[in-house]
Amino acid sequence: MDFQLSEEQNLVRESAISMVELDIQPILNAHPADRPLPKAAMRELFAITARQGLMAPRIPPTEGGVGMKMLDYGLIFECLPAWFAVSIMAHEVTAARIFAEATAEQRRSFMPGLLSGQNIAGSATSEPGAGSDPRGMTTRVEVDGDSAIINGRKLWVSNGTVADILAVTCIDGVDAKGRNTLTRVVVEPAVCSVEIRDIETVGLQQGHLSEARFEDCRVPAKNVLSAGGDAARMLTVTWNGNRPLVGLAAVGLTQKAFDQAANYAGVREQFGKVIAGHQLVQRNLADIETAILSSRLLCYRALDMIDRGERENGAAAMAKRHATKNCEAAISLAMQVHGGMGITREAGLEQLWRDVRMLSVPDGTDDILTLIQGREITGIAAFR
Ligand SMILES: Cc1cc2nc3c(=O)[nH]c(=O)nc-3n(C[C@H](O)[C@H](O)[C@H](O)COP(=O)(O)OP(=O)(O)OC[C@H]3O[C@@H](n4cnc5c(N)ncnc54)[C@H](O)[C@@H]3O)c2cc1C
């Protein structure tokens, strides 16, 4: 067991930090912090990150991916601005799903634009009536000759309004147990009838979290992905990979809050000395540091298990739930260390707090993650 990053991993991390400082942050600073970025700026950001191989870490190099280890991807992920990390993940997980479920001909048609980052992608799965339980969805696809027709409404589509490609999960039938069977359909919003709008949210506000309405949305029948079997299984597999990544986005936000709090505690004086010298302030700092390190290690471990091909369901669920829950509490503590300053816009901590609050919902809410871990421990599914 080695708790140190290798020399190569340190380089990966350092180059991610310098990419964010030199290339990404100036673009973000040129736009309001509380509005979704325009598509032109998103394209610039995707071009920058494509050069680092972030468009397709889960696709083998023989198929145009970079074959990056998930752990290395996680190291980079932790350094990205959290909303952009979610956006990149939405893109690359969509590419991974399309790749896994496409025929050779469909791969030839869809993959080049996704791998190069020229086409921005998102996955439309959640619906007003179906979130944690995707089999409860009602969006339906019906094939009519050369066309496939989609009807339904999707919510919380990351990258929705800026996407060139949406992978829309739809019902296409019923299995022997009477459950809906799911399939994925590739939709190009620019050339079909889908209405997409951004939803205002409490955090991650430079990103795009969108609603999409499909009304007799006709796409070529060849866009129905037909090589992957039931699309519900691929959702589970890819969510397992997403969970520790989302946990690391929470860690990245909390590290910023911690650095700021430790710094402030070293200069702010009360009762005749710096507050860092008061025992209870030290406890707050110690709690924040513990939240960061425990979350980081659990997320790294889950990603390493994926790299080793071990069963990661419980570990990934544990990592994300621990990270988002503890990091949210830790950022709140960092605000507390700042006293009144902590709740001002000026200090910037409130934005970290609002951003981290978003992360306990996607790719499995805390409750669902608890049930996944519980199922791994007991062998009993307690969802229904
Ligand atoms: C930042 C962000 C990005 C997202 N990106 C995408 C995306 O790209 N594509 C997409 O399709 N969706 C996306 N989502 C949506 C997300 O996946 C769903 O919001 C999530 O799955 C929860 O679904 P829901 O909101 O319908 O809540 P519900 O499933 O309705 O849950 C409501 C509450 O009930 C609890 N609950 C539900 N079932 C159980 C149970 N069996 N036992 C105990 N408690 C339960 C939940 O934990 C939750 O507290 C995103 C969401 C966010 C916040």
Ligand as a Chemical Component Dictionary entry (heavy atoms), coordinates in Angstrom:
data_LIG
# 
_chem_comp.id                   LIG 
_chem_comp.type                 NON-POLYMER 
_chem_comp.pdbx_formal_charge   0 
_chem_comp.three_letter_code    LIG 
# 
loop_
_chem_comp_atom.comp_id 
_chem_comp_atom.atom_id 
_chem_comp_atom.alt_atom_id 
_chem_comp_atom.type_symbol 
_chem_comp_atom.charge 
_chem_comp_atom.model_Cartn_x 
_chem_comp_atom.model_Cartn_y 
_chem_comp_atom.model_Cartn_z 
_chem_comp_atom.pdbx_ordinal 
LIG C1  C1  C 0 -25.816 18.837 -10.733 1  
LIG C2  C2  C 0 -26.760 17.819 -11.286 2  
LIG C3  C3  C 0 -26.483 17.226 -12.506 3  
LIG C4  C4  C 0 -27.383 16.299 -13.040 4  
LIG N1  N1  N 0 -27.132 15.799 -14.297 5  
LIG C5  C5  C 0 -28.039 14.984 -14.872 6  
LIG C6  C6  C 0 -27.857 14.556 -16.231 7  
LIG O1  O1  O 0 -26.899 14.931 -16.903 8  
LIG N2  N2  N 0 -28.800 13.762 -16.784 9  
LIG C7  C7  C 0 -29.891 13.345 -16.071 10 
LIG O2  O2  O 0 -30.696 12.602 -16.622 11 
LIG N3  N3  N 0 -30.094 13.730 -14.783 12 
LIG C8  C8  C 0 -29.194 14.536 -14.170 13 
LIG N4  N4  N 0 -29.403 14.984 -12.890 14 
LIG C9  C9  C 0 -30.589 14.537 -12.165 15 
LIG C10 C10 C 0 -30.301 13.554 -11.039 16 
LIG O3  O3  O 0 -29.751 12.370 -11.549 17 
LIG C11 C11 C 0 -31.606 13.314 -10.266 18 
LIG O4  O4  O 0 -32.009 14.555 -9.705  19 
LIG C12 C12 C 0 -31.414 12.275 -9.204  20 
LIG O5  O5  O 0 -31.298 10.998 -9.771  21 
LIG C13 C13 C 0 -32.597 12.261 -8.210  22 
LIG O6  O6  O 0 -33.797 12.179 -8.886  23 
LIG P1  P1  P 0 -34.997 13.168 -8.477  24 
LIG O7  O7  O 0 -34.472 14.555 -8.506  25 
LIG O8  O8  O 0 -36.158 12.865 -9.353  26 
LIG O9  O9  O 0 -35.342 12.804 -6.989  27 
LIG P2  P2  P 0 -36.264 11.574 -6.495  28 
LIG O10 O10 O 0 -35.804 10.301 -7.082  29 
LIG O11 O11 O 0 -37.690 11.962 -6.681  30 
LIG O12 O12 O 0 -35.930 11.572 -4.943  31 
LIG C14 C14 C 0 -36.529 12.507 -4.040  32 
LIG C15 C15 C 0 -36.063 12.126 -2.631  33 
LIG O13 O13 O 0 -36.536 10.810 -2.302  34 
LIG C16 C16 C 0 -35.449 9.989  -1.916  35 
LIG N5  N5  N 0 -35.706 8.617  -2.372  36 
LIG C17 C17 C 0 -36.066 8.196  -3.604  37 
LIG N6  N6  N 0 -36.195 6.854  -3.622  38 
LIG C18 C18 C 0 -35.903 6.415  -2.373  39 
LIG C19 C19 C 0 -35.835 5.142  -1.757  40 
LIG N7  N7  N 0 -36.057 4.012  -2.429  41 
LIG N8  N8  N 0 -35.504 5.087  -0.444  42 
LIG C20 C20 C 0 -35.201 6.209  0.265   43 
LIG N9  N9  N 0 -35.238 7.453  -0.271  44 
LIG C21 C21 C 0 -35.571 7.558  -1.575  45 
LIG C22 C22 C 0 -34.219 10.598 -2.595  46 
LIG O14 O14 O 0 -33.037 10.258 -1.902  47 
LIG C23 C23 C 0 -34.538 12.085 -2.508  48 
LIG O15 O15 O 0 -34.147 12.586 -1.251  49 
LIG C24 C24 C 0 -28.549 15.928 -12.327 50 
LIG C25 C25 C 0 -28.814 16.516 -11.087 51 
LIG C26 C26 C 0 -27.944 17.470 -10.564 52 
LIG C27 C27 C 0 -28.273 18.109 -9.245  53 
# 
loop_
_chem_comp_bond.comp_id 
_chem_comp_bond.atom_id_1 
_chem_comp_bond.atom_id_2 
_chem_comp_bond.value_order 
_chem_comp_bond.pdbx_ordinal 
LIG C1  C2  SING 1  
LIG C2  C3  SING 2  
LIG C2  C26 DOUB 3  
LIG C3  C4  DOUB 4  
LIG C4  N1  SING 5  
LIG C4  C24 SING 6  
LIG N1  C5  DOUB 7  
LIG C5  C6  SING 8  
LIG C5  C8  SING 9  
LIG C6  O1  DOUB 10 
LIG C6  N2  SING 11 
LIG N2  C7  SING 12 
LIG C7  O2  DOUB 13 
LIG C7  N3  SING 14 
LIG N3  C8  DOUB 15 
LIG C8  N4  SING 16 
LIG N4  C9  SING 17 
LIG N4  C24 SING 18 
LIG C9  C10 SING 19 
LIG C10 O3  SING 20 
LIG C10 C11 SING 21 
LIG C11 O4  SING 22 
LIG C11 C12 SING 23 
LIG C12 O5  SING 24 
LIG C12 C13 SING 25 
LIG C13 O6  SING 26 
LIG O6  P1  SING 27 
LIG P1  O7  DOUB 28 
LIG P1  O8  SING 29 
LIG P1  O9  SING 30 
LIG O9  P2  SING 31 
LIG P2  O10 DOUB 32 
LIG P2  O11 SING 33 
LIG P2  O12 SING 34 
LIG O12 C14 SING 35 
LIG C14 C15 SING 36 
LIG C15 O13 SING 37 
LIG C15 C23 SING 38 
LIG O13 C16 SING 39 
LIG C16 N5  SING 40 
LIG C16 C22 SING 41 
LIG N5  C17 SING 42 
LIG N5  C21 SING 43 
LIG C17 N6  DOUB 44 
LIG N6  C18 SING 45 
LIG C18 C19 SING 46 
LIG C18 C21 DOUB 47 
LIG C19 N7  SING 48 
LIG C19 N8  DOUB 49 
LIG N8  C20 SING 50 
LIG C20 N9  DOUB 51 
LIG N9  C21 SING 52 
LIG C22 O14 SING 53 
LIG C22 C23 SING 54 
LIG C23 O15 SING 55 
LIG C24 C25 DOUB 56 
LIG C25 C26 SING 57 
LIG C26 C27 SING 58 
# 
